């Protein structure tokens, strides 16, 4: 400790000498240093520090490995040591430790807001993910912590928040492949880990922190003016106009006072806000006519027959309803201008409730909510940014097979890093029987796809149709050449429409689900998923499916009997274990019956699937598409915002529909 401070005098002495003779070994070899008492004392102190410092040792597989972890409010610490001769009579703090490694870190601003459970678990998960070369050992290791956090990591308590439980469960997957023993250590004995979690952190200044609301001078002036306006008897917010002489004209309506229809309030011409900036902030066209008292009076006189019974009038003769200006619902042009002001421009297209509240504070309009809702439904800018609700469409045409190996669905599934070089799984699934094959591969490439297709062909024959997305690994010259040689027809689904090829997407979901369960049950590391791939494929192919009449994909595809999980049965005969098997050899006269039964089973499965599809179509209440060729539409990825830039609009366009297809539409930029 304090090594730099002790070595500073010696470093200054060395730098001064090297500046005189040069920085090469040949020139500095014959130079003699002149030492004073301070330099000698510093050298002695540095030598003593080096002699008493804690040495790092090489790991010994026969020694007991210990991991100490701790976390403070702003940092975490981790220490790994080994004990060559473990003494059961002594506590861990009195054992003869040999230091192997020290790790520490500082929590970021986001991590500092974690719960205590998450902070205490973080150094342990860091060790499991980064110190595998030390922790993966035959005898396991001992884990010491001053908080029972691993209990929460493996079985989170109900009192822990839901998002915290999910995070701890994901972290727990990193510990599944490690053998360890958890032991609690008192906080006063866990000194080294606690020291590492606090070492080098800046000292917090003592004081009282308060949350203050920042208000600019302009905002303070607005608040003061609003307070004055509440004390006065005005009822309508002033309307500001900008004239050519850089003066602001304010239209006001007063209650109980007789004022001209247009009263001018002059503003300082040296005001720093130019006229063009004011116009740009309004975002209203120059020829737009703001509602004035004259236009409101004209509308009231035109539709005087529809005025409410209980009304009042101000001194100027305007009709008031509950101290608010009455605007006839039939004054369409006037209402449109009011709606534009209350929704567009600086109002920011906020929505129905803010728009209604803004209008009701000044005007009284019959059926205002319905009128505003109709106006908002026709706002084109709101369509770009907010979009409409997701509309359920009727069930459309799908790719249906009537016999095995007629349709072959395939897709690449990313699984992450593995114990080897594999990162992806190529999934191939038969359209009728759901029989699938899983192929681990290093990357999603055309070579892997073409090789897998040929491998499927040599065992089961060539399927009639290939269905996949438009990834470059499927849409390329290599796969097209293989399809041409094998006389296959390739169908590519529309981008951002995975439900069209939904059968293989469901298989991907099942693969991930079964893989997660097997990794946790067998206590394997997540990188060892590649070894469980055959088990997952067997589970998917040998499990009965309701859509297949409670038959397994293997039965439907090959006609072979589905193996039971209770087979084979092992019994003891004559003192030796014997596996009971069943002779499945068939006479020649039963082979033809087997083929006919298999064809009947395929017809039954196809009829069952068609029946279920028709039932689902009747139960669904989708709305048919209300656009055709020649219409203009907006486009967006379903229920997702564009991730390139948060400020981009959600719906882009408009696009003109130029062609209708089986499951999609073709559009062109307008």
Secondary structure, 3 states (H helix, E strand, C coil): CCHHHHHHHHHHHHHHHHHHHCCCHHHHCCCCCCCCHHHHHHHHHHHHHHHHCCCCCCCCCCCEEEEEEEECCCEEEEEEEEECCCCCCCCHHHCCCEEEEEEEEECCCCHHHCCHHHHHHHHHHHHHHHCHHHHCCCCCEEEEECCCHHHHHHCCCCCCCHHHHHHHHHHHHHHCCCCEEEEECCCCCCHHHHHHHHCCCCCCCCCCCCCCCCCCHHHHHHHHHHHHHHHCCECCCCEEEECCCCCEEEECCECCCCCCCCEECCCCCCCCCCHHHHHHHHCCCCCCCCCCHHHHHHHHHHCHHHCCCCCEECCCCCEEECCEEECCCCCHHHHHHHHHHHHCHHHCCCCHHHHHHHHHCCEECCCHHHHHHHHHHCCHHHHHHCCCCCCCCCCCCCCCCCCCCCEEEEEEEECCCCCCCCCEEEEEEECCCCCEEEEEECCCCHHHHHHHHHHHHHHHCCCCEEEECCCCCCCCHHHHHHHHHHCCEEEECCCCCHHHHHHHHHHHHHHHHHHHHHHHHCCCCHHHHHHHHHHHHHHHHHCEEHHHCCEEHHHHHHCCCCCCCCCCEEEEECCEEEEECCCCCCCHHHHHHHHHHHHHHHHHHHHHHHHHHHHHHHHCCCCCCCCCCCCEEEECCCCCCCCCCCCCCCCEEEEEEEEECCCCEEEEEC
